[in-house]
Amino acid sequence: MFWTRATASDSASPAVRRQQQVYALAACALALLLVGAATFSRTWHALEFKTFDVLTAWTAPQRTALPVVILAIDEPTFQELQHTWPFPRSVHAALLQRLHDEGAAAVGLDIVFADPSTEAEDAALAQAIAETGPVVLAATREKIDSSNAALWLDVMPLQRFLDAGADAGDAGVEPDDDFVVRRVPVAREGFALRLAQRAAEARGKLPVLRHFDWIGYRGPRGTFDTRSYYQALEPGLLPAGFFKNKIVLVGRSARTATELSRSQADLFNSPFGTAGGERLFPGVELQATLVDNYLTGGGLRTVPEGWTLALVALLVPLLLWGNRRLHPAGAAALAAALVAAIAGASWWLFGRFQLWWPPLLPAAAALAVYGAAALAGYAFVRRRARQTRAMFAQYVPPAVVSRLIAQPELMRLGGEAREVTLMFTDLANFTTLSEQLSAEQTVEVLTAYFNAMTPIVHATGGTVDKFIGDAVMAFWGAPLDDPQHAEHAVTAAILMQQAMQVLVADLRARGLPPIHMRIGLHTGRVVVGNVGSEQRFSYTAIGDAVNLAARLEGANKAFGTGILLSAATAAQLPSSVALRALDDVVVKGKTEPVRVFTPCGDAAVRDASLAALNAFHARDWDGASGYLAQVLARVPGDAAALRLQQRVAEARALPVGSDWSPAVALDKL
């Protein structure tokens, strides 16, 4: 049924097309409202986050251009140093001294030194900070729940370490609802930000830091050069000058459950878990990622929402055009191509320009608009199909109705010129019969008559135009093309006359006078279509050919026939349909005569009738009379032969030189 969407709109009137467009616009507006409402749901945000994660995994460069080294406090370090956590601060002091001697640009200790230890240990670390240069210590915030409210407490390093020259920065991160860290910490004095500033100053560069909204992960866990903490303490384990001009971050890290608990190991969920990679990400490596983003511009910024809204505004008319003009498969392909283009653009912006443009809204809007327009088109076509079925079911066979619904382009609503074969029927003596019946009985007889005739019209592919009192108007060749419309119409006429015998027998059995049906057939060009007002119309045929068919029906009375058809109809019949030529008639308003025929199975009668007619045209009065005598010998009292015989006598009696025409005016019959 979807196939009819484009073709139906092409053949529909402008008013119908406008109505269809209104339906589509209304459906699309509703669909966009539903999509807009969905953007406020948790599920929507979760899907956007998953999209971010997938793009992160696909576009991560798997490396960093920044000289960063991570010293991980891991299981090998615990085994080598033989210390439990927390390490003595003199150990950290020794590390700072070693890094300073190696020429490290800046050091960030992702460790919170909030509580004092022994005086000697604290003094050793303070002295190392004062002597070694740029050092950033981690701060954090702790939540304190009380009976009245939840309070946040800033946990800073000992003041003596700050007085010694260390900087402090909040090392906290803010996971999203699914506990994955994607966003940049909002703290103005973040640990990574402070370390990036000090590193830039130490390397002789202005601390021009890029501001961004989302973390641009360089790769999964292990992307940054990571060494064990103990390797920096023992000479010879790392090459000489290994730390020169490098930014060093120190923090806890663990890979197995036997090393450290998750809280001790400072682990977070990363976007790589969504794409099937390792989910857990060390906090110190997360801080290294942030330092990289600040100094290299690797972080991501959010595309303004106006871009998305503008794109949606462009998608709506494009998809509506596609649903209206393209084959359904083409419209679906267009929608799929747009969604793919949106996804590709989001990926390209993400990987090439570090711009996070969530593709979910424009993609969902495109699919919603396509789906809404398709459903509206389907509903509209279904509605038109019901209207078409209701309108044509009373005229044509169900099979024809089904085909018109499936292929509405076959139905040129509004009127078109076609060659058809028209039929008019009438019941002789019905007035006399109706005078002997009650109104209910008259309707009963007419209903039986119409019920008998209509299936025959339909069975031969005809269209019942209307019932006019006791008359039937029908035609063949519309609304569907029928190359054999003349043959089918004549076949229907013969079958209808046979069906009348059953009705007549029933009337006689009830003691009622018999009735007889007269049928007129003519083939010609007419205008067929819906005629009437917007409130009431009918599918009908209009033209001179209609009038001639109606006149031929009435002429049956003069010829004593039950079926009378024109030469135009006879010319399209196969030789298997036996016809008897009766006479030539002139239609009112026309000058050319029309020969009329009637079906006849007696070959002798057919031949004699044609010979008599030809002799009459040749003014061979004796020959015409002889042939007519042969007809009357085989069919005594034949009205057509007697009538032509009378015309021969009248022509014979005309004075020599008088005006004479072998054709007779149809209105004189």
Secondary structure, DSSP 4 states (H G I P E B T S, - for coil): -TTHHHHHHHHS-HHHHHHHHHHHHHHHHHHHHHHHHHTTSHHHHHHHHHHHHHHHHHH--SS-SS-EEEEEE-HHHHHHH--PSSPPHHHHHHHHHHHHHHT-SEEEE-S---S---HHHHHHHHHHHHHH--EEEEEEEEEEE-SS-EEEEEE---HHHHHTT-EEEE------TTSB--BPP--TTBHHHHHHHHHHHHTT--------SB----SSTT-SEEEEGGGGTSTTSS-TTTTTT-EEEEEE--SSTTT--HHHHTEEE-GGGTTTS--EEEHHHHHHHHHHHHHH--SBEEPPHHHHHHHHHHHHHHHHHHHHHS-HHHHHHHHHHHHHHHHHHHHHHHHHH-EE---HHHHHHHHHHHHHHHHHHHHHHHHHHHHHHHHHTTTS-HHHHHHHHH-GGG--TT-EEEEEEEEEEEEETHHHHHHTS-HHHHHHHHHHHHHHHHHHHHHTTEEEEEEETTEEEEEES-SS--TTHHHHHHHHHHHHHHHHHHHHHHHHHTT----EEEEEEEEEEEEEEEEE-SSSEEEEEESHHHHHHHHHHHHHHHHT-SEEEEHHHHTTS-TTS-EEEEEEEE-TT--SEEEEEEE---HHHHHHHHHHHHHHHTT-HHHHHHHHHHHHHHSTT-HHHHHHHHHHHHHHTSPTT----SSEEGGG-
